[in-house]
């Protein structure tokens, strides 16, 4: 299942991401409301976990805008605003369920799984394909031109993020957040090193280059002719 967590507390977001990832889910994290809305309306998710108190755009406004855009993705609110009136406002805005902080991860997981069953996984959400590159998210297998490509876990995650954002330019900061869960600049070349390793495995042995550097911007993966 593909889950988007929109939560401005980095520690809470990391805790949720790690827990859901261990359960086999694919998780993206965004730390503010405006970017969360953009992410939720430009990519397909099975469940959104939305904090009520967000910078930029609060959770209620985010969900209202999401519904106005015609996106039916189930929404689970995660918030310290657990009063009856707060819950009613959340449901009226278009939310589907509520978990109050502090929360039990077991309860959160159960509610996420229950919401996810409303929108079953599609084939394209478990197998990503670009040109002759294929990633099986369930079996954790990558093939190019039919040949298995052995990747380390972090390389796999980096490639997954690039493939899910085909044609989009992802900055170094975006990759640090989505792949390494860094919400600061560690002042290392970890992104560049892993991109280089991926190219050696994904591009170099084959005729067509898929991983591209966009000067002064970042990286993208696409099957340019």
Secondary structure, DSSP 8 states (H G I E B T S, - for coil): -EEEEE-S-HHHHHHHHHHHHHTT-EEEEE-SHHHHHHHHHHS--SEEEEESS-SSS-HHHHHHHHHHTT---EEEEEES--SHHHHHHHHHHT--EEEESS--HHHHHHHHHHHHTTS---HHHHEEEETTEEEETTTTEEEETTEEE---HHHHHHHHHHHHTTT--B-HHHHHHHHH--SS--SS-HHHHHHHHHHHHHTTTSSS--EEEETTTEEEE----
